[in-house]
């Protein structure tokens, strides 16, 4: 059984799939409390659903792209069966994970979008650095950046861990409403960072606090 906060069909707002139609499965519970978290309702809300029911609900939308997110989806044991089942239906499966839980058991075909927590999140000491050694060429690494200190931290990780060329994308995402995208863009241009600026597209289409989009 899984505890599911919501399942919805929307426009993908992040990652290299931004702009594509996508079904989102948001699982309940997270053991982090990032300062900039925009989905605190996923900490506790949710209903019990079988893997069969979750797969059936995603199929109802007829969409080939599915993202499993949270909360922190890797806290729930049955998420691994869910990923296997979705892959078996021919879907492209994305997993958005906070980067503090090991990704070793995630099926190889799943596209892992792995957060690296910067100091401004308040959770940088929770990063599981071994995850960066487990990246596949189709995976992506995301840094949510609150200020210049976060940017310098992220740039240091990219350099020290030699992330460029080891994954499909390195994403630098400004905290919405806190760090201006123009400011982050100027920093990236000045330093020629081998990363992609990521804006949360859904927060520009709908109001930032809109749920189910």
C-alpha positions in Angstrom: 0.0 0.0 0.0 1.0 3.6 -0.6 0.0 6.8 1.1 -0.8 9.2 -1.7 -1.3 13.0 -1.3 -2.6 13.5 -4.8 -2.5 12.3 -8.4 -3.0 14.9 -11.1 -2.5 15.7 -14.8 -0.7 18.9 -15.6 2.2 20.6 -17.4 5.6 19.5 -16.3 7.1 22.6 -14.6 10.6 21.4 -14.0 13.5 19.3 -15.3 14.5 18.9 -19.0 10.9 17.8 -19.6 9.5 21.2 -18.6 6.5 22.1 -20.8 5.5 18.5 -21.5 2.2 16.9 -20.4 2.7 14.8 -17.3 0.8 12.8 -14.7 2.1 13.4 -11.2 1.9 11.0 -8.3 2.6 12.9 -5.1 3.4 10.5 -2.2 2.9 11.5 1.4 5.6 12.1 4.1 9.0 13.8 4.2 11.8 13.6 6.8 13.3 16.9 5.7 12.0 20.4 6.5 13.6 22.6 3.9 13.2 26.3 4.5 11.8 27.0 1.1 9.5 23.9 0.8 6.4 24.7 -1.3 4.5 21.4 -0.6 4.2 21.1 3.2 0.7 19.7 2.8 2.5 16.5 1.6 4.0 15.9 5.0 0.8 14.6 6.5 -2.1 14.5 4.0 -3.0 11.5 1.9 -5.0 8.4 1.5 -4.1 4.7 1.3 -4.0 3.3 -2.3 -2.8 0.0 -3.6 -0.2 0.0 -6.3 -2.9 -1.4 -8.7 -5.1 1.6 -8.0 -2.3 4.1 -8.5 -1.3 2.6 -11.8 -5.0 2.6 -12.9 -5.4 6.2 -12.0 -2.3 7.2 -14.0 -3.5 5.2 -17.0 -6.9 7.1 -16.9 -5.1 10.2 -18.3 -3.5 8.4 -21.2 -0.2 10.2 -20.8 3.2 8.6 -21.5 5.1 10.7 -18.9 4.7 10.0 -15.2 6.5 11.7 -12.3 6.7 10.3 -8.8 7.3 13.0 -6.3 6.5 14.0 -2.7 7.2 14.6 0.0 10.0 12.1 -0.2 8.8 9.2 -2.3 11.7 6.9 -1.3 10.3 6.7 2.3 7.6 4.3 1.1 8.7 0.7 0.4 6.0 0.1 -2.2 7.3 2.9 -4.4 9.8 0.4 -6.0 7.0 -1.8 -7.1 5.1 1.2 -8.4 8.1 2.3 -10.5 8.5 -1.2 -11.9 4.8 -1.4 -12.8 4.8 2.0 -14.5 7.8 1.1 -16.5 6.2 -2.2 -17.5 3.3 -0.2 -19.1 5.8 1.6 -21.3 5.8 4.9 -19.5 8.7 7.3 -19.1 9.0 7.5 -15.3 10.6 10.4 -13.5 11.5 10.3 -9.8 12.0 13.5 -7.9 13.9 12.8 -4.7 15.5 15.0 -2.0 18.9 13.4 -2.3 19.2 12.3 1.3 17.8 8.8 0.7 19.9 6.2 -1.3 18.9 5.7 -4.9 20.6 2.4 -5.3 17.4 0.4 -5.5 15.7 2.7 -8.0 15.2 0.8 -11.3 17.8 1.7 -13.9 15.3 2.9 -16.5 13.8 5.5 -14.1 15.0 9.1 -14.7 16.2 10.2 -11.3 16.0 14.0 -10.5 18.3 14.2 -7.5 18.2 17.3 -5.3 21.5 18.4 -3.7 20.4 20.5 -0.7 22.2 23.9 -0.4 22.9 25.6 3.0 19.9 27.9 2.6 17.6 24.9 2.8 18.7 24.2 6.3 19.2 20.5 5.3 22.6 20.5 3.6 24.0 18.2 6.2 21.6 15.5 5.1 22.9 15.1 1.6 23.8 11.5 0.7 26.8 12.2 -1.4 27.1 8.5 -2.6 24.0 9.2 -4.8 26.1 11.4 -7.1 28.3 8.3 -7.7 25.2 6.3 -8.7 24.0 8.7 -11.4 23.1 7.3 -14.8 23.7 9.4 -18.0 19.9 10.1 -18.2 19.6 11.4 -14.6 19.5 15.0 -13.6 20.8 16.9 -10.6 19.0 19.9 -9.1 20.2 22.7 -6.8 17.5 25.0 -5.3 19.3 28.3 -4.8 18.2 30.9 -2.2 21.1 33.3 -2.3 24.7 33.9 -3.3 26.0 31.5 -0.6 23.8 28.7 -2.1 25.0 29.5 -5.6 28.7 29.3 -4.5 28.0 26.0 -2.8 26.3 24.6 -5.8 29.0 25.7 -8.2 31.6 24.1 -5.9 29.7 20.8 -5.9 29.5 20.8 -9.7 33.2 21.4 -9.9 34.4 19.1 -7.1 32.1 16.2 -8.1 32.8 16.7 -11.8 29.1 16.5 -12.6 29.3 18.0 -16.1 29.0 15.2 -18.6 28.1 12.6 -16.0 24.3 13.2 -16.1 21.8 14.6 -18.6 21.4 18.0 -16.9 22.5 20.1 -13.9 19.7 22.4 -12.9 20.0 25.6 -11.0 16.6 26.7 -9.7 16.1 30.0 -7.9 13.7 29.9 -4.9 10.5 31.3 -6.3 9.8 34.8 -5.0 13.1 35.0 -3.1 16.0 35.0 -5.6 15.4 36.8 -8.9 16.0 34.6 -11.9 17.8 37.5 -13.6 20.3 37.7 -10.7 21.0 33.9 -10.8 21.3 34.1 -14.6 23.9 36.9 -14.3 25.9 34.8 -11.9 25.8 31.8 -14.1 26.8 33.8 -17.2 29.7 35.4 -15.4 31.1 32.0 -14.2 30.2 30.0 -17.3 28.6 27.4 -15.2 27.8 24.1 -17.1 24.2 24.2 -15.7 20.8 24.9 -16.9 18.6 27.7 -15.4 15.4 26.1 -14.2 12.3 28.2 -13.5 9.2 26.5 -12.0 7.0 26.9 -15.0 3.8 25.9 -13.3 4.2 28.9 -10.9 4.2 31.3 -13.8 1.2 29.6 -15.4 -0.9 29.4 -12.2 -0.7 31.2 -8.9 2.4 29.9 -7.0 0.3 28.3 -4.2 -2.2 26.5 -6.6 -2.4 22.8 -5.8 -2.8 20.0 -8.3 -0.9 21.7 -11.1 
